[in-house]
Amino acid sequence: MSANKLRLFAITWPIFVENLLMVLMGLFGLWLTSRISTGAVAAYGLVNQILGALQILFRVVSIGTSVVVTQHHGANDEAGAHQVAKAGLAASSWVGLATLALLALDSNWILAAMHLPAELMPLGMPYMQALGVALLFDAVSMTMIATLRAYTFTRESMKIVLVMNLVQVALSVPLMLGVGDWPGWGLNGLAVAMALSRMLAIALAWRVWSRKLDIHIHLPDWLRLRWRPLSSILHIGLPGAGEKVAFRVSFIISVAMVASMGKAALATHAYVFQAVQLVTLFTNSVGFGTEIVVGHHVGAGQLHRSNRVLWQAMAWGMAIMVTCTLASYIFTPLAVARATSDAEILRLVGLIVLVELVLEPGRAFNIVVTSGLRAAGDARFPVKVSAVSVFLFGVGLGWLLGVYMGWGLVGIWIGYAADECCRGLAMAARWVSLGWVPYARRTRKRILAHMQAG
């Protein structure tokens, strides 16, 4: 692997564009939904949080596949990298099928447990069931695109995501809002557009796998589980997903608390959450880039380079995060004001952007350093810290301030801020103390043993 291909900026900027496109799609969906009703916005925001929790299952596979492929590729073990990629493909297919089966059943109880108002059930339940099909293809496309990134083909993955999103935009407007006398399918139209666009992404990624990665997929590869490479994927993916599970479960609990505060609070949460995705775009992109580059260096046994890359990424992440957070403080209230004139929503948004000034720097440390730890093979430490922090601060402090003390939505977001800052400081301390080094050396030995075994 050449040094030029492993430059952090060269790998990160296509990932940034890719993430930007995905966030813009979320904002686009929110805008289309706002054309229907405020109730549709609330249902859209709540259902998407549930689906985000389900997508953690996909990330078990995509994160694990990406990291393990980078390690084998960094050690020039191409046969091993190919085996891991195919194992990830099959695992993602099975997880997608399981998710489809879950959502094809009566999902009313899930929405009821999340305290979705009864009058919004006719909007929320069909939308969540329709998204089950889309999530089947989303699971597979997520792993295939993550594998392209792991091989440093980040421009190709960016182009696939661009085409995928353009197709989704082109289909969403007529399917949601209708054409001529046809009224459209509302939120269900968005789910159909997502499913079709993911099918196209799979076809495009399949072509790149064959032409540039020399990975040729046959019919049994979609479902055949290869247990040896799958165990390596799960070794990284399960702790990584465990961290996200802890966060997502706590987040769903907090969203349920928000839902109990009324329609205005729930709609505000949906608006601000989408704005936050724009703020964290660069940091998430640097996190992905850090994971790729550090994983290659760990596979090659170059731990000093891994350390330099991490701190370079941290400097970038903090500088951009501070700039973006200040911009959000100014522009988020203006943007929301163009979507709604509800005075209570606008008041809450103005307060929450103040909390964001503290929350986002903590998130920057958390995202970037956690990516480095995971790439080094130190995947269990982040989940241990997260399991404590997200429930102690994200749920506990949020409930204390938001519900018990009556601070409402602002109290919930103060809990989020305390959680991100706690985790960020813990991850930074782990890296500085070199607690990740034994795991990186163990990873290198495992790959060498695999290569010698043939």
C-alpha positions as CSV (number, residue, x, y, z in Angstrom):
1,M,0.0,0.0,0.0
2,S,1.6,3.3,-1.1
3,A,2.0,6.2,1.3
4,N,0.0,8.4,-1.1
5,K,-3.1,6.2,-0.8
6,L,-2.8,6.2,3.0
7,R,-2.8,10.0,3.4
8,L,-5.6,10.9,5.8
9,F,-6.9,13.8,3.8
10,A,-7.1,11.9,0.6
11,I,-9.1,9.2,2.2
12,T,-11.3,11.4,4.4
13,W,-12.6,14.0,1.9
14,P,-14.6,11.5,-0.3
15,I,-16.0,10.0,3.0
16,F,-17.0,13.5,4.0
17,V,-18.9,14.0,0.7
18,E,-20.5,10.7,1.1
19,N,-21.6,11.4,4.7
20,L,-22.8,14.9,3.6
21,L,-25.0,13.3,0.9
22,M,-26.5,10.9,3.5
23,V,-27.3,13.8,5.9
24,L,-28.7,15.9,3.2
25,M,-31.0,13.0,2.4
26,G,-32.2,13.0,6.0
27,L,-32.9,16.7,5.8
28,F,-34.6,16.3,2.4
29,G,-36.8,13.6,3.9
30,L,-37.6,15.9,6.8
31,W,-38.5,18.7,4.4
32,L,-40.7,16.5,2.3
33,T,-42.4,15.3,5.5
34,S,-43.0,18.8,6.7
35,R,-45.0,19.4,3.5
36,I,-47.4,16.8,4.8
37,S,-48.0,17.9,8.5
38,T,-46.2,18.5,11.8
39,G,-47.6,15.1,12.9
40,A,-45.8,13.5,10.0
41,V,-42.6,15.2,11.1
42,A,-43.0,13.8,14.6
43,A,-43.7,10.3,13.3
44,Y,-40.8,10.5,10.9
45,G,-38.4,11.5,13.6
46,L,-39.5,8.8,16.0
47,V,-39.6,5.9,13.5
48,N,-36.2,6.9,12.2
49,Q,-34.8,6.6,15.7
50,I,-36.2,3.0,16.0
51,L,-34.8,2.2,12.6
52,G,-31.4,3.7,13.6
53,A,-31.4,1.2,16.5
54,L,-32.1,-1.7,14.1
55,Q,-29.3,-0.5,11.8
56,I,-26.9,-1.2,14.6
57,L,-27.2,-4.8,13.6
58,F,-25.9,-3.9,10.2
59,R,-23.0,-2.0,11.7
60,V,-21.9,-5.1,13.6
61,V,-21.1,-6.6,10.2
62,S,-20.0,-3.4,8.3
63,I,-17.7,-2.1,11.0
64,G,-16.1,-5.5,11.7
65,T,-15.7,-6.2,8.0
66,S,-14.1,-2.8,7.3
67,V,-11.6,-3.0,10.2
68,V,-10.5,-6.6,9.6
69,V,-10.2,-6.0,5.8
70,T,-8.0,-2.9,6.5
71,Q,-5.7,-5.0,8.8
72,H,-5.3,-7.9,6.3
73,H,-4.9,-5.5,3.4
74,G,-2.3,-3.5,5.3
75,A,-0.3,-6.7,5.9
76,N,-0.6,-7.6,2.1
77,D,-2.7,-10.6,2.9
78,E,-5.1,-10.2,-0.1
79,A,-6.5,-13.7,0.1
80,G,-7.5,-13.2,3.8
81,A,-9.0,-9.8,2.9
82,H,-11.2,-11.4,0.2
83,Q,-12.4,-14.1,2.6
84,V,-13.4,-11.4,5.2
85,A,-15.2,-9.4,2.5
86,K,-17.3,-12.4,1.4
87,A,-18.0,-13.4,5.0
88,G,-19.2,-9.9,5.7
89,L,-21.5,-9.9,2.6
90,A,-23.2,-13.2,3.7
91,A,-23.6,-12.0,7.3
92,S,-25.2,-8.7,6.2
93,S,-27.7,-10.6,4.0
94,W,-28.8,-12.8,6.9
95,V,-29.1,-9.8,9.3
96,G,-31.1,-7.9,6.7
97,L,-33.5,-10.8,6.2
98,A,-33.9,-11.0,10.0
99,T,-34.7,-7.3,10.2
100,L,-37.3,-7.7,7.4
101,A,-39.0,-10.5,9.2
102,L,-39.1,-8.5,12.4
103,L,-40.7,-5.5,10.8
104,A,-43.1,-7.6,8.7
105,L,-44.8,-8.6,11.9
106,D,-47.1,-6.3,13.8
107,S,-44.8,-3.4,14.8
108,N,-47.5,-1.5,16.7
109,W,-46.2,-2.5,20.1
110,I,-42.8,-1.0,19.3
111,L,-44.3,2.4,18.6
112,A,-46.6,2.1,21.6
113,A,-43.6,1.4,23.8
114,M,-42.0,4.6,22.4
115,H,-45.0,6.6,23.4
116,L,-45.9,7.7,19.8
117,P,-49.2,9.6,20.2
118,A,-52.2,7.5,19.3
119,E,-53.3,9.9,16.5
120,L,-49.9,9.4,14.8
121,M,-50.1,5.6,14.8
122,P,-51.7,5.5,11.3
123,L,-48.7,7.4,10.0
124,G,-45.9,5.6,11.9
125,M,-46.8,2.0,11.7
126,P,-47.2,1.6,7.9
127,Y,-44.0,3.6,7.4
128,M,-42.0,1.4,9.7
129,Q,-43.2,-1.8,8.1
130,A,-42.5,-0.5,4.6
131,L,-39.0,0.4,5.6
132,G,-38.4,-3.3,6.4
133,V,-37.8,-4.1,2.7
134,A,-35.5,-1.1,2.3
135,L,-33.4,-2.1,5.3
136,L,-32.8,-5.6,3.8
137,F,-31.0,-3.9,0.9
138,D,-29.5,-1.2,3.1
139,A,-27.8,-3.9,5.2
140,V,-26.0,-5.4,2.2
141,S,-25.1,-2.1,0.5
142,M,-23.7,-0.8,3.8
143,T,-21.2,-3.7,4.1
144,M,-20.2,-3.6,0.4
145,I,-19.6,0.1,0.5
146,A,-17.6,-0.2,3.8
147,T,-15.4,-2.8,2.1
148,L,-14.6,-0.4,-0.7
149,R,-13.5,2.2,1.8
150,A,-11.4,-0.4,3.6
151,Y,-9.5,-1.0,0.4
152,T,-9.1,2.9,0.2
153,F,-11.5,3.1,-2.8
154,T,-13.2,6.0,-1.1
155,R,-13.9,7.9,-4.3
156,E,-15.7,4.9,-5.8
157,S,-17.8,4.5,-2.6
158,M,-18.6,8.3,-2.8
159,K,-19.8,8.0,-6.4
160,I,-22.0,5.0,-5.6
161,V,-23.6,6.9,-2.7
162,L,-24.1,10.0,-4.9
163,V,-25.9,8.0,-7.6
164,M,-27.9,6.2,-4.9
165,N,-29.1,9.4,-3.3
166,L,-29.9,11.1,-6.6
167,V,-32.2,8.2,-7.5
168,Q,-33.8,8.4,-4.1
169,V,-34.4,12.1,-4.5
170,A,-35.9,11.6,-8.0
171,L,-38.2,9.0,-6.7
172,S,-39.2,10.4,-3.3
173,V,-40.9,13.6,-4.5
174,P,-43.5,11.9,-6.8
175,L,-43.9,8.8,-4.5
176,M,-44.5,10.9,-1.4
177,L,-46.4,13.9,-2.7
178,G,-48.0,12.4,-5.7
179,V,-48.3,13.4,-9.4
180,G,-51.3,15.1,-10.9
181,D,-54.5,13.7,-9.4
182,W,-52.6,10.9,-7.7
183,P,-52.0,11.9,-4.0
184,G,-48.9,9.8,-3.5
185,W,-48.1,7.4,-0.7
186,G,-46.8,9.8,1.9
187,L,-44.2,8.4,4.2
188,N,-44.5,5.0,2.6
189,G,-43.3,6.5,-0.7
190,L,-40.1,7.5,1.0
191,A,-39.5,3.9,2.0
192,V,-40.1,2.6,-1.5
193,A,-37.7,5.2,-2.9
194,M,-35.1,4.1,-0.4
195,A,-35.5,0.4,-1.2
196,L,-35.0,1.0,-5.0
197,S,-32.0,3.2,-4.5
198,R,-30.3,0.6,-2.3
199,M,-30.9,-2.1,-4.8
200,L,-29.1,0.1,-7.4
201,A,-26.2,0.7,-4.9
202,I,-25.7,-3.0,-4.5
203,A,-25.5,-3.5,-8.2
204,L,-22.9,-0.7,-8.6
205,A,-20.8,-2.0,-5.7
206,W,-20.9,-5.5,-7.0
207,R,-19.4,-4.2,-10.3
208,V,-16.6,-2.4,-8.5
209,W,-15.8,-5.4,-6.3
210,S,-15.4,-7.5,-9.5
211,R,-13.4,-5.0,-11.5
212,K,-11.2,-3.3,-9.0
213,L,-11.0,-5.6,-6.0
214,D,-10.9,-8.8,-8.0
215,I,-13.6,-10.2,-5.7
216,H,-16.0,-12.3,-7.7
217,I,-19.4,-13.0,-6.1
218,H,-21.3,-16.1,-6.9
219,L,-24.8,-17.0,-5.8
220,P,-23.8,-19.0,-2.7
221,D,-21.6,-16.2,-1.5
222,W,-24.7,-14.1,-0.6
223,L,-25.7,-16.5,2.1
224,R,-22.7,-18.8,2.9
225,L,-21.3,-18.1,6.3
226,R,-17.5,-18.5,6.6
227,W,-17.0,-19.0,10.3
228,R,-13.3,-18.3,10.6
229,P,-13.3,-14.8,9.0
230,L,-16.7,-14.2,10.6
231,S,-15.2,-14.7,14.0
232,S,-12.7,-12.0,13.3
233,I,-15.5,-9.7,12.1
234,L,-17.5,-10.3,15.2
235,H,-14.5,-9.8,17.4
236,I,-14.4,-6.2,16.2
237,G,-18.0,-5.7,15.2
238,L,-19.8,-6.9,18.3
239,P,-18.0,-4.6,20.8
240,G,-18.3,-1.8,18.3
241,A,-22.0,-2.5,18.0
242,G,-22.2,-3.0,21.8
243,E,-21.1,0.6,22.2
244,K,-23.7,1.7,19.7
245,V,-26.4,-0.4,21.2
246,A,-25.7,1.1,24.6
247,F,-26.0,4.6,23.1
248,R,-29.0,3.8,20.9
249,V,-31.0,2.2,23.7
250,S,-30.3,5.1,26.0
251,F,-31.1,7.5,23.2
252,I,-34.5,5.7,22.5
253,I,-35.3,5.9,26.2
254,S,-34.5,9.7,26.1
255,V,-36.6,10.1,22.9
256,A,-39.5,8.3,24.7
257,M,-39.1,10.9,27.5
258,V,-39.2,13.6,24.9
259,A,-42.3,12.1,23.3
260,S,-44.1,12.3,26.6
261,M,-43.4,16.0,26.7
262,G,-45.7,16.6,23.7
263,K,-45.8,17.1,20.0
264,A,-43.8,20.4,20.0
265,A,-40.9,18.8,22.0
266,L,-40.8,15.8,19.7
267,A,-40.9,17.8,16.5
268,T,-38.1,20.1,17.9
269,H,-36.0,17.0,18.7
270,A,-36.4,15.9,15.1
271,Y,-35.4,19.2,13.7
272,V,-32.4,19.7,15.9
273,F,-31.2,16.1,15.5
274,Q,-31.1,16.6,11.7
275,A,-29.1,19.9,12.1
276,V,-26.7,18.1,14.4
277,Q,-25.9,15.6,11.7
278,L,-24.5,18.5,9.6
279,V,-22.4,19.6,12.5
280,T,-20.8,16.2,13.1
281,L,-20.3,15.5,9.4
282,F,-16.6,16.2,9.4
283,T,-15.8,14.5,12.6
284,N,-17.6,11.4,11.6
285,S,-15.7,11.5,8.3
286,V,-12.3,11.9,10.0
287,G,-13.3,9.0,12.3
288,F,-13.9,6.7,9.3
289,G,-10.6,7.9,7.7
290,T,-8.7,7.4,11.0
291,E,-10.1,3.9,11.3
292,I,-8.9,3.0,7.7
293,V,-5.4,4.4,8.0
294,V,-4.8,3.2,11.6
295,G,-6.0,-0.2,10.6
296,H,-3.6,-0.4,7.7
297,H,-0.7,0.7,9.9
298,V,-1.6,-1.8,12.6
299,G,-1.8,-4.6,10.1
300,A,1.7,-3.5,8.9
301,G,3.0,-3.3,12.4
302,Q,3.7,0.4,12.2
303,L,2.4,1.6,15.6
304,H,4.2,4.9,15.8
305,R,2.6,5.9,12.5
306,S,-0.8,4.9,14.0
307,N,-0.2,7.2,16.9
308,R,0.8,10.2,14.7
309,V,-2.3,9.7,12.5
310,L,-4.6,9.6,15.5
311,W,-3.4,13.0,16.8
312,Q,-3.4,14.5,13.4
313,A,-7.0,13.5,13.0
314,M,-7.8,14.8,16.4
315,A,-6.4,18.2,15.6
316,W,-8.5,18.4,12.4
317,G,-11.6,17.1,14.1
318,M,-11.5,19.6,17.0
319,A,-10.7,22.6,14.7
320,I,-13.6,21.9,12.3
321,M,-16.0,20.9,15.1
322,V,-15.6,24.2,16.9
323,T,-16.1,26.1,13.6
324,C,-19.2,24.1,12.6
325,T,-20.7,24.3,16.1
326,L,-20.5,28.1,16.1
327,A,-22.0,28.2,12.6
328,S,-24.8,25.9,13.8
329,Y,-25.5,28.3,16.8
330,I,-26.2,31.0,14.3
331,F,-27.9,29.2,11.4
332,T,-29.9,26.4,12.9
333,P,-32.6,28.6,14.5
334,L,-32.9,30.5,11.1
335,A,-33.2,27.3,9.2
336,V,-35.9,25.9,11.5
337,A,-37.8,29.2,11.3
338,R,-38.1,28.6,7.6
339,A,-39.7,25.2,8.2
340,T,-42.1,26.1,11.0
341,S,-43.6,29.2,12.7
342,D,-44.4,27.4,15.9
343,A,-43.2,29.7,18.7
344,E,-42.6,26.9,21.2
345,I,-40.4,25.0,18.7
346,L,-38.4,28.1,17.9
347,R,-37.9,28.9,21.6
348,L,-36.6,25.3,22.3
349,V,-34.3,25.3,19.3
350,G,-32.7,28.6,20.5
351,L,-31.9,27.0,23.9
352,I,-30.6,23.7,22.6
353,V,-28.0,25.2,20.3
354,L,-26.4,26.7,23.4
355,V,-26.0,23.2,24.8
356,E,-24.5,22.1,21.5
357,L,-21.5,24.5,22.1
358,V,-20.4,22.2,24.9
359,L,-21.6,18.9,23.5
360,E,-19.9,18.8,20.2
361,P,-16.2,19.2,21.3
362,G,-16.7,16.2,23.6
363,R,-18.3,14.2,20.7
364,A,-15.2,15.0,18.6
365,F,-12.8,13.3,21.1
366,N,-15.2,10.4,21.4
367,I,-15.7,9.7,17.7
368,V,-12.1,10.1,16.5
369,V,-10.3,8.3,19.4
370,T,-12.8,5.5,19.5
371,S,-12.2,4.9,15.8
372,G,-8.5,4.6,16.5
373,L,-9.0,2.2,19.4
374,R,-11.2,0.0,17.3
375,A,-8.8,-0.1,14.4
376,A,-6.0,-1.1,16.8
377,G,-8.1,-4.0,18.0
378,D,-8.9,-2.4,21.4
379,A,-12.7,-2.7,20.8
380,R,-14.0,-3.6,24.2
381,F,-12.9,-0.6,26.2
382,P,-15.2,1.9,24.4
383,V,-18.2,-0.3,25.0
384,K,-17.4,-0.6,28.7
385,V,-17.2,3.1,29.1
386,S,-20.3,3.7,27.0
387,A,-22.4,1.2,28.9
388,V,-21.9,3.3,32.0
389,S,-21.8,6.8,30.6
390,V,-24.8,6.8,28.4
391,F,-27.1,5.5,31.1
392,L,-25.6,7.5,33.9
393,F,-25.6,10.8,32.0
394,G,-27.6,10.4,28.8
395,V,-30.6,8.8,30.6
396,G,-30.1,9.4,34.3
397,L,-29.0,13.0,34.2
398,G,-31.4,13.7,31.3
399,W,-34.3,12.3,33.4
400,L,-33.3,14.2,36.5
401,L,-33.1,17.6,34.7
402,G,-35.6,17.1,32.0
403,V,-38.4,15.2,33.8
404,Y,-38.0,15.4,37.5
405,M,-36.8,19.0,37.7
406,G,-39.0,20.1,34.8
407,W,-36.4,21.5,32.5
408,G,-38.0,19.7,29.6
409,L,-36.1,19.1,26.3
410,V,-33.2,21.3,27.4
411,G,-32.5,19.0,30.4
412,I,-32.5,16.0,28.1
413,W,-29.8,17.7,25.9
414,I,-27.7,18.6,28.9
415,G,-27.6,14.9,29.7
416,Y,-26.4,14.2,26.1
417,A,-23.6,16.8,26.5
418,A,-22.4,15.3,29.8
419,D,-22.3,11.8,28.3
420,E,-20.3,12.9,25.2
421,C,-17.8,14.8,27.3
422,C,-17.3,11.9,29.7
423,R,-16.7,9.4,27.0
424,G,-14.4,11.7,25.0
425,L,-12.2,12.2,28.0
426,A,-12.1,8.5,28.8
427,M,-11.1,7.5,25.2
428,A,-8.4,10.2,25.1
429,A,-7.0,8.9,28.4
430,R,-6.9,5.3,27.1
431,W,-5.0,6.3,24.0
432,V,-2.5,8.5,25.8
433,S,-1.8,5.7,28.4
434,L,-1.0,3.4,25.4
435,G,-3.6,0.9,26.6
436,W,-4.3,0.1,23.0
437,V,-0.7,-1.1,22.1
438,P,-1.0,-4.7,23.4
439,Y,-4.1,-5.2,21.3
440,A,-2.5,-3.8,18.2
441,R,0.5,-6.2,18.6
442,R,-1.9,-9.1,19.1
443,T,-3.7,-8.2,15.9
444,R,-0.5,-8.1,13.9
445,K,0.5,-11.6,15.3
446,R,-2.9,-13.0,14.4
447,I,-2.6,-11.8,10.7
448,L,0.9,-13.1,10.4
449,A,-0.2,-16.5,11.7
450,H,-3.0,-16.6,9.2
451,M,-0.7,-15.8,6.4
452,Q,1.8,-18.5,7.4
453,A,-1.1,-21.1,7.6
454,G,-2.0,-20.2,4.0
